[in-house]
Each structure stands twice: as C-alpha cells, then as structure tokens.
C-alpha cells in the first residue's frame, strides 16, 4: 500500500464521522464554527488513535495466523464496508437527539472510529510508518468532519448517506486489493 492508498483508506474511514458531523451541523447551525471544530477535533483524534489499538491486535494476530493475515484483513474490511453500505440504506432519521457535550462527542467519536480500530489491523501489512498512517487518518477525518458540520449547517444533509455508501465501497475495494497482491 502506498501513500495514495493510505489517503483513500483515510477517506473511507472518515465517512462515518462526516455523516455524523452533517447531522451535528444541521442541529447546531447557530454554532457552526464551534460545532465544526469540536466534531473535527474529537472525530479526528479518535480516528487517529483507534488504528493503533487495531495495530496491536494485528501484531498479536500476525504471530498466531501469519499465513492468513491478508484473508483476515480482507474479511474485516469487507465486513466494515458492508456495514457502512447497510447504514447508508437504513431508514434511520438523520435528526440528532443529543446535546453537544464533551461526553456525547466522546461517545460519538468512539462509535464512528470502531471501524478504524479494526482497519488498524491491516496497518501491520503497510510498509509505511504506523504513526504517519494514523496522523493521515486523523487529519483527513478532521477535515471531513469539519466540512460535514459546515455542510450540515447549510442544510445539505442528504450527502451523509451517500458518503457512507462510498466509504463502504472503498473499504471493500481495498480488501480485494489486499488479496490480489
């Protein structure tokens, strides 16, 4: 995997946070910049940290199942991709029923970054520094979360589901690419 592919992975992983940020921006449009900075910061930090947890799980798994690592990474990415695609087609309301508190943002950040934790397993297979990869994921997620909150504040909420769909498809493609090479 090269730098471009890491950027694509970061983009795909950030789509959950982007979709949630759109909802937050729509609900708190009277605090657009604050909401954008908070969602970007929380989601970016958690998306950047969670792959490290996955990386440690990946190293343990590499030792245990070395010859199956690409298949395991493929299965994890495929499951995450299918989950994102299913969420994109779910009929859940986009209306956020939470208050913009640090506790709520932490819970949302954890929920949207679980896929990054599991995708972090594959970081062990990438010939780039894991710290650089996690920083890229964090920065890309910060950017898309910030933009998502601004877009949501402008009333453009229909993009969220499409972003999740695209992110899911990209994760599945990355999984297939791991099997090909």
Backbone torsions as a table, in degrees:
resi	resn	phi	psi	omega
1	UNK	NA	131.9	179.9
2	UNK	-103.9	-175.9	-176.4
3	UNK	-61.4	-40.3	178.4
4	UNK	-60.7	-42.9	179.8
5	UNK	-67.5	-33.0	175.1
6	UNK	-65.9	-39.7	176.5
7	UNK	-63.5	-40.0	178.0
8	UNK	-65.9	-41.8	176.4
9	UNK	-60.9	-45.4	179.1
10	UNK	-60.1	-42.5	177.2
11	UNK	-59.1	-49.4	-178.4
12	UNK	-61.3	-44.1	-178.7
13	UNK	-67.7	-26.4	-177.1
14	UNK	-81.6	-8.0	-174.1
15	UNK	-67.7	-33.4	174.6
16	UNK	-61.6	-47.6	179.7
17	UNK	-64.0	-38.0	177.4
18	UNK	-60.0	-47.4	-178.9
19	UNK	-63.0	-43.6	179.0
20	UNK	-65.8	-38.4	179.4
21	UNK	-63.9	-35.2	175.8
22	UNK	-60.4	-44.9	178.4
23	UNK	-63.1	-41.9	178.1
24	UNK	-64.1	-42.9	178.7
25	UNK	-62.6	-38.7	178.8
26	UNK	-66.1	-39.4	-178.6
27	UNK	-74.4	-38.3	-175.8
28	UNK	-111.9	47.0	-176.9
29	UNK	-66.0	-18.9	177.0
30	UNK	-77.7	-9.2	177.5
31	UNK	-128.3	51.2	-171.0
32	UNK	-58.4	-52.9	-175.7
33	UNK	-66.5	-43.0	178.5
34	UNK	-60.9	-46.8	179.9
35	UNK	-62.4	-42.6	-179.5
36	UNK	-64.8	-43.4	179.2
37	UNK	-66.8	-42.6	179.7
38	UNK	-65.9	-47.8	-178.6
39	UNK	-66.0	-41.1	177.9
40	UNK	-61.4	-43.6	-178.6
41	UNK	-67.2	-51.8	-177.9
42	UNK	-63.3	-50.4	-177.4
43	UNK	-65.9	-39.9	179.1
44	UNK	-62.4	-47.1	-179.6
45	UNK	-62.5	-47.5	-178.1
46	UNK	-67.8	-39.4	177.4
47	UNK	-64.7	-28.8	178.4
48	UNK	-79.2	-30.6	-178.0
49	UNK	-84.4	-40.4	-173.0
50	UNK	-60.0	-35.6	177.3
51	UNK	-62.0	-27.4	176.8
52	UNK	-63.2	-41.2	175.7
53	UNK	-61.6	-43.8	177.2
54	UNK	-63.5	-35.5	178.4
55	UNK	-61.4	-45.4	178.6
56	UNK	-63.6	-39.6	175.3
57	UNK	-64.0	-38.3	179.6
58	UNK	-63.5	-40.6	178.2
59	UNK	-63.3	-41.5	177.9
60	UNK	-62.9	-41.9	-179.4
61	UNK	-70.2	-35.7	177.6
62	UNK	-58.7	-41.7	179.0
63	UNK	-64.5	-41.0	-175.1
64	UNK	-77.1	-40.2	-172.3
65	UNK	-134.1	54.5	-172.9
66	UNK	-53.5	-43.7	-175.3
67	UNK	-75.6	-10.5	-178.4
68	UNK	-110.0	8.8	-172.1
69	UNK	-60.4	-40.4	-179.0
70	UNK	-67.7	-36.7	177.0
71	UNK	-66.9	-41.1	179.3
72	UNK	-64.9	-44.7	178.1
73	UNK	-61.6	-41.9	177.7
74	UNK	-59.9	-47.8	-178.6
75	UNK	-61.2	-43.7	179.9
76	UNK	-63.1	-47.8	-179.8
77	UNK	-65.0	-37.9	178.5
78	UNK	-65.0	-43.4	178.9
79	UNK	-62.9	-44.3	178.1
80	UNK	-62.4	-41.9	179.0
81	UNK	-63.3	-45.6	178.6
82	UNK	-62.8	-40.3	178.2
83	UNK	-60.2	-45.0	179.2
84	UNK	-65.4	-39.6	178.7
85	UNK	-64.5	-42.7	178.8
86	UNK	-63.8	-39.9	177.4
87	UNK	-64.4	-33.4	179.4
88	UNK	-66.1	-29.2	-179.4
89	UNK	-98.3	-0.1	179.9
90	UNK	-71.3	156.9	-177.2
91	UNK	-97.9	18.6	178.0
92	UNK	-61.8	144.7	178.3
93	UNK	-70.3	142.1	177.5
94	UNK	-79.4	-6.3	-176.8
95	UNK	-69.0	127.1	-180.0
96	UNK	-84.5	129.2	-179.2
97	UNK	-110.3	36.0	-178.4
98	UNK	-125.2	160.4	174.1
99	UNK	-92.2	152.4	-178.2
100	UNK	-83.5	74.2	178.2
101	UNK	-112.2	163.3	179.2
102	UNK	-63.0	-38.7	179.1
103	UNK	-62.4	-45.9	179.5
104	UNK	-63.7	-40.6	179.2
105	UNK	-66.2	-37.0	176.6
106	UNK	-63.7	-44.4	179.9
107	UNK	-63.0	-43.7	177.7
108	UNK	-64.1	-40.1	180.0
109	UNK	-64.1	-41.0	176.9
110	UNK	-64.1	-46.4	-177.5
111	UNK	-61.9	-40.5	-177.9
112	UNK	-81.4	-11.6	-177.5
113	UNK	-106.3	3.1	176.9
114	UNK	-62.0	-36.8	177.2
115	UNK	-64.3	-33.7	177.2
116	UNK	-67.3	-34.1	177.9
117	UNK	-63.8	-47.0	-179.2
118	UNK	-70.7	-34.6	175.5
119	UNK	-67.2	-25.4	178.1
120	UNK	-60.5	-22.9	175.1
121	UNK	-55.0	-40.4	-178.1
122	UNK	-73.0	-14.3	179.0
123	UNK	-60.3	-30.6	178.4
124	UNK	-62.0	-20.6	-178.1
125	UNK	-94.8	-4.9	-176.1
126	UNK	-95.6	129.9	-177.7
127	UNK	-82.1	35.8	174.8
128	UNK	-120.6	161.2	178.8
129	UNK	-61.5	127.8	178.6
130	UNK	-58.7	-33.5	179.3
131	UNK	-65.7	-43.7	178.1
132	UNK	-62.2	-43.5	179.2
133	UNK	-59.9	-46.0	-178.9
134	UNK	-66.7	-36.2	176.4
135	UNK	-65.1	-41.7	177.4
136	UNK	-61.6	-46.1	178.9
137	UNK	-60.1	-43.7	-179.4
138	UNK	-63.4	-45.3	-177.9
139	UNK	-67.6	-42.2	178.6
140	UNK	-63.9	-42.2	179.3
141	UNK	-66.1	-41.3	176.3
142	UNK	-56.5	-49.3	-178.1
143	UNK	-58.0	-52.0	-176.7
144	UNK	-68.6	-33.4	177.4
145	UNK	-68.3	-42.1	177.2
146	UNK	-60.1	-51.2	-179.8
147	UNK	-62.1	-40.1	179.2
148	UNK	-59.5	-42.5	179.0
149	UNK	-65.3	-39.2	178.6
150	UNK	-67.1	-44.2	179.1
151	UNK	-62.2	-43.4	178.6
152	UNK	-62.5	-37.8	178.9
153	UNK	-65.5	-27.3	177.9
154	UNK	-81.8	-4.0	177.6
155	UNK	89.7	12.5	-178.8
156	UNK	-97.2	73.7	-174.3
157	UNK	-90.9	-13.4	-177.0
158	UNK	-68.3	-16.0	-177.7
159	UNK	-70.1	-29.0	-173.5
160	UNK	-54.1	-49.0	-178.9
161	UNK	-66.4	-36.9	179.1
162	UNK	-67.5	-35.7	178.1
163	UNK	-65.8	-41.0	177.7
164	UNK	-63.7	-40.8	178.5
165	UNK	-60.7	-48.4	179.5
166	UNK	-61.7	-43.8	178.6
167	UNK	-60.1	-41.8	178.5
168	UNK	-63.8	-43.5	178.9
169	UNK	-62.8	-41.9	-179.9
170	UNK	-63.7	-41.7	178.4
171	UNK	-61.2	-40.7	178.7
172	UNK	-65.4	-41.1	178.3
173	UNK	-62.5	-43.3	178.1
174	UNK	-61.1	-41.3	177.8
175	UNK	-59.8	-44.4	178.3
176	UNK	-63.8	-38.6	179.8
177	UNK	-63.0	-36.7	176.9
178	UNK	-59.7	-38.6	-179.5
179	UNK	-72.4	-30.1	-176.0
180	UNK	-73.4	-30.5	-173.8
181	UNK	-119.7	NA	NA
